[in-house]
């Protein structure tokens, strides 16, 4: 059973990573990557931010912001402008289409969070504490990125234990 927990945990991590990397189709059939959505949100939250500030706030390089902003410009989600006092810096703002995509993304997140909250609030306090403790412990083991069951090498399975000299031995003993 222990190995099944670990296997499910790492499958969940792989699924989250895959979702983060995969593009998503938004209103009007436009495809955007997670990083592009993040940049749209940063532009919306920081209307006076230049490329350097957006880079810092997004945690990506200035060249990545420049590259992504070019794609978002071409897709019609943002527009570029300059401050009359500083013609050197580039600034961006969302177009109506960009605002609509941000709203759609926020609504999707709100719905998913609501479903997760409903599920979590249906759990007992004991179950919640068990899950939290499991997540904390698994986070400690994060240098590993997959889990290979060693039960078969010891002659056990994850779903049973064997008696050896009066003690139980499972795959994690």
C-alpha positions as CSV (number, residue, x, y, z in Angstrom):
1,X,0.0,0.0,0.0
2,X,2.8,2.4,0.8
3,X,4.2,2.1,-2.7
4,X,0.8,2.9,-4.2
5,X,0.7,6.1,-2.2
6,X,4.1,7.2,-3.5
7,X,3.2,6.1,-7.0
8,X,0.0,8.1,-7.0
9,X,1.8,11.1,-5.5
10,X,4.5,11.1,-8.3
11,X,1.8,10.6,-10.9
12,X,0.0,13.7,-9.5
13,X,3.3,15.7,-9.7
14,X,3.8,14.6,-13.3
15,X,0.2,15.5,-14.2
16,X,0.7,19.0,-12.7
17,X,3.9,19.5,-14.6
18,X,2.3,18.3,-17.8
19,X,-0.6,20.7,-17.4
20,X,1.8,23.6,-16.7
21,X,3.7,22.9,-19.9
22,X,0.7,22.2,-22.2
23,X,-1.1,25.0,-24.0
24,X,-4.8,25.7,-23.3
25,X,-7.4,26.9,-25.7
26,X,-9.3,30.0,-24.6
27,X,-12.2,32.0,-25.9
28,X,-12.1,32.5,-29.6
29,X,-10.0,29.3,-30.1
30,X,-6.7,31.0,-29.1
31,X,-4.0,28.8,-27.6
32,X,-1.9,30.1,-24.8
33,X,0.8,28.5,-22.6
34,X,0.8,28.8,-18.8
35,X,3.7,31.3,-19.0
36,X,1.8,33.5,-21.4
37,X,-1.2,33.5,-19.1
38,X,1.1,34.4,-16.2
39,X,2.5,37.3,-18.2
40,X,-1.0,38.5,-19.1
41,X,-1.9,38.5,-15.4
42,X,1.3,40.4,-14.5
43,X,0.6,43.0,-17.2
44,X,-2.9,43.4,-15.9
45,X,-1.7,43.6,-12.2
46,X,1.2,46.0,-13.1
47,X,0.0,48.4,-15.7
48,X,3.0,50.7,-15.4
49,X,5.6,47.9,-15.4
50,X,8.2,47.9,-18.2
51,X,10.0,44.7,-19.5
52,X,12.5,44.7,-16.7
53,X,9.8,44.9,-14.0
54,X,7.7,42.3,-15.7
55,X,10.8,40.1,-15.9
56,X,11.4,40.5,-12.2
57,X,7.8,39.9,-11.2
58,X,7.4,36.9,-13.5
59,X,10.7,35.3,-12.5
60,X,11.8,35.0,-16.1
61,X,14.5,36.7,-18.2
62,X,13.9,40.0,-20.0
63,X,14.4,38.2,-23.3
64,X,11.6,35.7,-22.3
65,X,9.3,38.6,-21.5
66,X,10.2,40.2,-24.9
67,X,9.6,37.0,-26.7
68,X,6.3,36.2,-25.0
69,X,5.1,39.8,-25.3
70,X,5.7,39.6,-29.1
71,X,3.5,36.5,-29.3
72,X,0.8,38.1,-27.2
73,X,0.9,41.2,-29.4
74,X,0.5,39.1,-32.5
75,X,-2.4,37.2,-31.0
76,X,-4.1,40.5,-30.1
77,X,-4.1,40.1,-26.3
78,X,-1.9,43.0,-25.5
79,X,-0.9,46.3,-27.0
80,X,2.4,48.1,-26.6
81,X,2.8,51.8,-25.7
82,X,5.4,54.2,-24.6
83,X,5.3,56.8,-21.9
84,X,5.7,60.3,-23.5
85,X,8.2,61.1,-20.9
86,X,10.3,58.0,-21.5
87,X,10.3,56.9,-25.2
88,X,13.0,54.3,-24.5
89,X,10.9,51.9,-22.3
90,X,8.2,49.6,-23.7
91,X,5.0,49.2,-21.7
92,X,2.0,46.9,-22.3
93,X,-1.6,46.8,-21.5
94,X,-4.3,44.2,-22.1
95,X,-6.7,44.5,-25.0
96,X,-10.3,43.6,-24.6
97,X,-9.5,40.1,-25.8
98,X,-6.7,39.9,-23.3
99,X,-9.0,41.0,-20.5
100,X,-11.5,38.3,-21.6
101,X,-8.9,35.6,-21.5
102,X,-7.8,36.7,-18.0
103,X,-11.4,36.6,-16.8
104,X,-11.9,33.1,-18.4
105,X,-8.7,31.8,-16.8
106,X,-9.7,33.3,-13.4
107,X,-13.2,31.8,-13.7
108,X,-11.7,28.4,-14.5
109,X,-9.4,28.6,-11.4
110,X,-12.3,29.7,-9.2
111,X,-14.4,26.8,-10.2
112,X,-11.6,24.3,-9.7
113,X,-10.8,25.8,-6.3
114,X,-14.4,25.6,-5.3
115,X,-14.6,21.9,-6.2
116,X,-11.4,21.3,-4.3
117,X,-12.7,23.2,-1.3
118,X,-15.9,21.2,-1.3
119,X,-14.0,18.0,-1.4
120,X,-11.6,19.0,1.3
121,X,-14.3,20.3,3.6
122,X,-16.0,17.0,3.4
123,X,-13.0,15.3,5.0
124,X,-12.6,14.7,8.7
125,X,-10.0,16.6,10.6
126,X,-8.0,13.4,11.0
127,X,-8.0,12.8,7.3
128,X,-7.0,16.4,6.6
129,X,-4.1,16.1,9.1
130,X,-3.0,12.8,7.6
131,X,-3.0,14.3,4.1
132,X,-1.1,17.4,5.3
133,X,1.5,15.2,7.1
134,X,1.9,13.1,4.0
135,X,2.4,16.1,1.7
136,X,5.0,17.6,4.1
137,X,6.9,14.3,4.3
138,X,6.8,13.8,0.5
139,X,8.1,17.4,0.0
140,X,11.2,16.4,2.1
141,X,11.9,13.7,-0.4
142,X,11.6,15.9,-3.5
143,X,15.1,15.4,-4.8
144,X,13.7,12.1,-6.1
145,X,11.4,12.5,-9.0
146,X,10.0,8.9,-9.3
147,X,9.5,6.1,-6.9
148,X,10.6,2.5,-7.7
149,X,8.8,-0.1,-5.5
150,X,11.3,-2.3,-3.8
151,X,8.7,-4.7,-2.5
152,X,9.2,-7.3,-5.2
153,X,13.0,-7.4,-4.5
154,X,12.3,-8.3,-0.9
155,X,9.6,-10.9,-1.8
156,X,6.7,-8.7,-0.5
157,X,4.0,-6.8,-2.2
158,X,2.7,-3.4,-1.2
159,X,-0.5,-4.9,-0.1
160,X,0.7,-7.5,2.3
161,X,3.4,-8.0,4.9
162,X,5.2,-11.2,5.7
163,X,6.1,-12.6,9.1
164,X,9.9,-12.9,9.8
165,X,11.0,-14.1,13.2
166,X,7.8,-12.7,14.8
167,X,8.0,-9.2,13.3
168,X,6.3,-7.8,10.3
169,X,8.3,-6.6,7.4
170,X,6.9,-4.4,4.7
171,X,8.6,-2.7,1.8
172,X,9.5,0.4,4.0
173,X,11.0,-1.5,6.9
